[in-house]
């Protein structure tokens, strides 16, 4: 149980409490929660920043720079879509590659949708 918890702690950036607190009732309640409850805060600030960088680079590759009319809406929508797909990951292993994959698989559709929305 300890090794399994340490693994999920690295994913969620949680730390183990001191040994004296692990025998408390609150600790036992915490450990009895489902893994999805523990991983609810997986997208910390560093990972959000990494995903925003990947989204911006992906948009640049497809011709949408910061000065473009739909850059803000495209980047926000692509960020939200990519974040949705990344929430299902069990570990952070290969996260950068998964971020790139999620963004590149959805970028054309997002750009086309936003450009069509601008034309109306």
C-alpha positions, 0 to 999 in steps of 0.5 A, a space after each residue: 500500500 505504501 509503495 502504491 501511495 507513493 506512486 500516486 503521490 508523485 502524480 498528484 504532487 502530494 507528500 506523505 504525512 509523518 508516521 504519527 499522523 498516519 494512524 489517525 482516523 483522518 488518514 484512514 478516511 483519506 486512504 479509503 477514498 477512491 484514486 480519482 478523488 485523490 487525483 482530482 488536482 492532477 493539473 498543477 500550475 507547472 503542468 498547466 504552463 507546459 500544456 499552454 506552451 504545447 498549445 501555443 507551439 502547435 497553433 504556431 505550426 498551423 499558422 495561428 500567431 499571437 496577433 491573429 484574430 482567433 488566437 485567444 479563442 483557439 488557444 483556450 479551446 485547444 487547451 480545454 480539449 487537450 486537458 480533457 483528454 489528459 485527465 484520463 492518464 494514470 501517471 505523468 510518464 510521457 506527459 509531454 508527448 501525450 500533450 503534443 499528441 492531444 494538441 496536434 490531433 485536435 488543432 485543425 478542427 479547432 482552428 477551422 471551427 473558430 475561423 468559421 465562427 469568425 466568418 459569421 
